[in-house]
Amino acid sequence: MGNLLKVLTREIENYPHFFLDFENARPTDCEKEVWNQVNAVLQDSESILSGLQAYKGAGQEIREAIQNPNDMLLQERAWNSVCPLVIRLKKFYGFSLRLEKALQSLLESLTCPSHTPTQHLEKEQALAKQFAEILHFTLRFDELKMRIPAIQNDFSYYRRTISRNKINNMNLDIENEVNNEMANRMSLFYAEATPMLKTLSTATTNFVSENKTLPLENTTDCLSTMASVCKVMLETPEYTSRFNSEDTLLFCMRVMVGVIILYDHVHPAGAFTKSSKIDMKGCIKVLKDQPADNVEGLLNALKFTTKHLNDETTPKAIRAMLQ
């Protein structure tokens, strides 16, 4: 039946262990409709990342304009530098909304009651791969965004300038594209340290609350199984040696961290309790066994974007591992 999940023969500590071929999974006829919808979103992801990576900001122009408030030439220069950047930021924000819908489509497919989460992953590997690709993109986007303080500085300057209506007849057509309501939503988005992860966490939480007839376990078991898939792939040389690209290693790490964070936001008790279906000690150890440069951002994501890490129910040993 093609690239099926290979169930490993071992069951360690009652956690499910699978090998999922992230590199070669292709959609079956049953998957194609949802796969095509999600693929239409994912095919724009690299251009979004390239646009973010190339973001330089208008810091110098803004500083000069603020230091010389009566120099209209400098005001105009700053404004003309910021406006195209705001259009780009709107594009990134718009992509987050498309990604949110794509994630919910995948969750509908991967959690519907006709199969267990394990069976879904076995029968719908191409959709599982897309789910992983969304998480991979999300963590890459947020890692880049955290290194670009210019984004919030540029957007703050834009909003201050618009609200004061200080510049007359100077490209104010931009308000047709980024009006006050849009600016407010974008401001909330970029105020988050990890805006794409926040978008996915909220989307997953909303998916659970809106589908009241769907057992919560269908969603959380899908996430915990994905975490186990990635963990066993990372800790088993027999499987890492199969990867065609070294990038697949980092892909697996990002996906593992992403599903842990989503699980922690959706499950009432979170990912860190002793009763969690995710082997958190094992997952953190797998990350710490990698070169520090590859995992610093991922460990920080577990520290700062999870919901339950600092709960009293989190074992001290796990908290200590993330210090």
N, C-alpha and C positions, 0 to 999 in steps of 0.2 A: 504493500500500500504506500510505496514511495518513502519519503523521509519521515518515518515515524519516530516518535520518542523511543529511545532505547532505555527500558527500565533496568537499572542496575540490579544485580542480584543481591545486593546487601541492603539491609534496613538498619541504620545506625541510630540509636536513641529514639526510635519510633518516628524519625523525620523521613518524609519521602525523598528519595534520591532519583534523579533522572538526568539523562543526557539529552539536550535539545540542540539540534544542528542549526545554530543561528545563521550560519553562512549560506546554506543551500536550500532552505525551506521554500517551497513554491506553492501557490494557492491551488487547492482542489476546486472543482466546479461549485461545490457548496459554499466555499469561502469567497468566491470571486467578486460577488456584489459588494460586500463590505470591504474586501481587500482593495478594490478599485477606488472606493470612496476615500479610504484612508491614504492610499497611495497618492491620490491627487493632492493631499495636504503634505505628506512627507517629501514629495519630490521638490518642494520649495524650501525644505529645511536647510540645505547646504548654503543656499543663497542668503538666507536669513543670518546664518552664522558668519558668512563672509562679510555681510554688511555690518554686523556687530563688531567683528574683529577689526574692520577698517575704520571704525568710528574714532575720530580724533578730537571732536569737540571744538567749541569756539571760545575756549577759556581766555586766550589772549585778547581777542576782540572784545569780549565782555568786560574784562578788567579795564581796558583802555576806555571803553564807553562809560563805565562807572566812575573812573578817576577824572574824566573830563565831561561832566554832564551837560555843559553848554556847547560842546563841539558836535554839531549835528552830523557832520561827516562821519565821525566815529560812531555816533548812535546808529546811523544808517548802515555802516559797515557791520556792526555787531548784529543788527537785526537781520540783514541779508545773509549773514553767516549762520544764524540760528534757525531761520525758517526751513531750509532744506533738511536740517538735522531733525527738526520736529516732525516733518513729513516721514522721515525714515523711522523715527520712534513710533509713529502711528502705525506704520507697516508692521513693525515687530509686535506691537500690542494686538493688532488685527490678527496676526498669525496665532497668537496665544488663544484667541477665541475659536479659531478653526481647529486648533490642536485639542481644545477642550471637547468639541463635538466629536472629533475623531476618536478620542479616548472613550467617550461614552458609547459610541457605536461598537468599539471592540469589547468593552465590558458587557454590553448586552449579549454579544455572541458568546463570549467566553464564560459567562456565568448562568446562562439560561438553564432551567431545571431539567432539561431533557438528558443532560449528562452530568457526571461529577466534574469538578475542576480538572482532575487528572485526565479524564476521558476527553475533555475539551482540548487540553494541550496536546493530547495524543492525536486527535483527529484534525485539529486546526492549527498546525504548526506555523503556517504562514501568517496567521493572525497573531499568534503568540510572538512571532518575530517582529511584527509591526508594533505590537505593544512594547516590546523591548526597545525598538528603535525610537519610539516617542520618549521613553525614559532616558535613553542615551542622549538624544538631542537636548532634552530638558536640562540635564546636569551640565552638559557642555555650554549651553546658553548661559546658565546662571553662573558658572565658573568665570566666563568671560565678563559678564555684566558686573560682577563684584570687583573686577579690576579696572572699571571705567567710571570713576566718580564724576567725570564730565557730564554723564547723562543727566543726572539730577540737577547739576549746576545749570546746564543749558536749558532744561525744561523749566526750572524755577525762574530763570531770567525771562523766558518766553511768557510765562504766566504773569509775572510782575509787569512786564511791558504792556501786555494786552490789557490788564486790569486798570492800569493807570491811563491807558489810551494816550500815552505820551507822544507816540510817533504818528503823525498825521499823513495819510495818503502814502504810506510806505509799505507796500506789499500786504496790506491788511486783508486781501482776498484769502489769506491763509485761514482766516476765521471760518470760512465756508467749509474748509477741510477739517480743522481742529477747533470746533466751537467750545464753549465753556463746559458743556456737559461731557464732551469727549475728553477735554483737558482734565476734568476732575477724575474720570475713570482711569486715564493714563497715569495721572499723578499717584493714585492709589496703587496701581500696578508697579510702577518704578520705585515706589517707596519701600517695597518689600526687598529684603536682602537677596532672596531667591524667588523672583516673580513667577517664573515658569513652573517651578515646583509647587508654589502656592496655588497656582491655577489648577494644576493636576490634582492636588490634595482636595481642593474645594470641589472640583468636578466629581471626584470619586465619592466624597462625602454626600454630595447632592444626589448622585446616582443611587446610593444606598437608601437615602431618605425618600426619594421619589418612587422607588420600586418597593413598596411596602409588602407586597406579596412574595418578594424574592428573599429567601433566607439570607441573613447577613453573612453566614458562613460561606455561601457560594462565592461572594466577593473576596472575603479574607482568605479563604482556602486557595483561591486562584493566585493571590499575591504571595502567600507563604510558600506555595509550591514553586512559583517562579524564583523566589529567593533560594530555595533548596537546589533547584536546577543549577543556578549560577554558582552557588557555593561549591557543589561537588565537581563542577567543571573546572573551577579554579584550583581546587586542592588535589586534583587527580592528574598526575603527569601523563597518564595513558590517554587522557582526553585533551589536555592542553596541547599535546604534541600533534593532534589532528588539525589544529587550527591552521588555515592557509595564510593567515595574516596575524602579526603580533598585535595589531589593533583590536583583534577579537578579545584578547585578554582584558584590555581596558574597557571594552564594550561590556563584557560580563560583569566587571566590578561596578560600573556605573548603573547597570540594570539592577543588580543585586541591591545596591544602596537605594535606588529609586523605589523599588517595591517595598523595601523595609519601611521607608518614610511614609508611603501611602498606607501600608498596613497599620502603622502606628497612629495615623490620623483617623482611620476608619474603624478600627477595632476598639471597643469601649475600654478594654484593659491595656491596649497598646502592644508593642512588639517586644518590650523588655522584661515582662514578667516571667516568672518560672513556668507559668502555664502556656506561654506563647508557643505557637506552632513553628516559629522561626528560631533556629539555633543561633542566637545572637552572639554568644561567645565564639562559636565556630566562624561566623561571618566576619566578626571583627578581627579574629586571628588571621583569616585568609587575607584581609586587607593589609594587616601589619606585616605580613610576610613578603609583601611587594615592596619595590623601591619607594622610599618616602615621597619623592617628587610626584609619583603617579597617584598617590592616595591621600595626600594632605587635604585636598579639597573635598574628597569623599568622606574622610573622617570628620571634617568640620561640618559637612552637611548632616551627618548623624548626630553631631553634638548640638547643632544650632537650629535645625529645621524639623526635628522630631518633636512630638508633643508630650511624650510620657517618660523621657529619659530621667528626669529629676523627680519622678514620683517616688513615694516611699516603697512602693512594691518592686522597684528596680533593684536587683541584687547589687550589693556594693562592689562585687568583683567586676561586674559589667561596667559600672560607672567608672571604676578605676582604670579599666582598659581604654576608656575614651578621654582620660585626663590629658 
